[in-house]
Amino acid sequence: MRSIGGMARDSGLSVSALRFYDRAGVLVPAWVDPVSGYRWYAPGQLDEARLLARLRRAGMPLADIRLVLAGWTGADTDLVQQLLEAHLRRLERGLSDARGEFSMLRALLDDREKSMTPLRTATARPALASPELAAALDAVRFAAGTDPELPMLGGVLFDIEGDALRLVATDRYRLAVARVPVTGHGGSRVQVVVPLPLVDAMRALAGGPEPVRLFVDGDRVTLETGGGRQVAGRSLDHDFPDYLRLISLPAGRRAVVDVAAFRKAVQEGPVRTGEVREEDGAVFDVSVIGADADGTVRVRDDGTDGGGGVSGDGGRVAVNRAFLLDALDAGARDRLVLELGAPTAPVAIRRPDDEDTFSLLMPVRLDG
């Protein structure tokens, strides 16, 4: 007999998925301990679980999976063959439809680009406090992307408008924003995406007591101290996503957490292992968090009672554990505000004394 943990390890299905398929009657364990409720699986169920994992990865509907499993070991495999072929045709039709839609989107995007003037062609020379710039870079650097397929995310957006410089970074799964007051910028809005090597050089230069000045001239970006030291380089030749749309979220429930205590709870608390991000196949650990009715944020043991977001009954939301720990560190405060909304809404980590510096974590869809 295999324990549920052993079955998860050997089959490719997570523990939470096995629990879900048990409740759904798709893969029922051979024996359940009547006292502890712990699930045990017979040796012959491993092949069935591996088959189930393959069908799940192929995106087959649960109703069809039931029939495939029921007919897999039978002498007549016609039904199984027909179900597999029907699902393959659905996937092919979906891919064909998606290709058509993407062709139309590319055409619309080409027309739009012809009529736009990039903000990165302008010039700016704002002055700002060096310690504040250093703190802002620390607050966003962790969220920058490293995917070579998305080079526009491989840097930090410097968005200069009015009396503020906003720094923004995202890798699609997390996003961080920080604001730095500036003086001496009376022109139009300017945006440049500063590559990470130059960002890190700026951080090494910033932090001292003397003010610094940021020079943007087309694709040339320079940071210079009052003493004449400087770092310079070229910005990325890409437009950054409209982050203002990404941060326009419905208000969620806010709860203040003691960072040291909450960080310890995340590190030592229950974790869902082996979750897979569908977009790129990355495997990572997941923490399930939720806020009780009294506002206490806790790390939960699982997400099996419906997944879901945060509600009055202590609902749950799952996030990448490493990303959550990074965001807590980048918050740079003893206490932070966690804003938890709907199951599909990002989790916001905010500073209680600075609404303009925050990070967002995309929720993780739990198996089942």
Secondary structure, 3 states (H helix, E strand, C coil): CEEHHHHHHHHCCCHHHHHHHHHCCCCCCCEECCCCCCEEECCCHHHHHHHHHHHHHCCCCHHHHHHHHHHCCCCCCHHHHHHHHHHHHHHHHHHHHHHHHHHHHHHHHHHHHHCCCCHHHCEECCEECHHHHHHHHHHHHHHCCCCCCCHHHCEEEEEEECCEEEEEEECCCEEEEEEEECECCCCCCEEEEEEHHHHHHHHHHCCCCCCEEEEEECCEEEEEECCCCEEEEECCCCCCCCHHHHCCCCCCEEEEEEHHHHHHHHHHCCCEEEEECCCCCCEEEEEEEEECCCCCEEECCCCCCCCCCCCCCCCCEEEEHHHHHHHHHHHCCCEEEEEECCCCCCEEEEECCEEEEEEEECCCCCCC
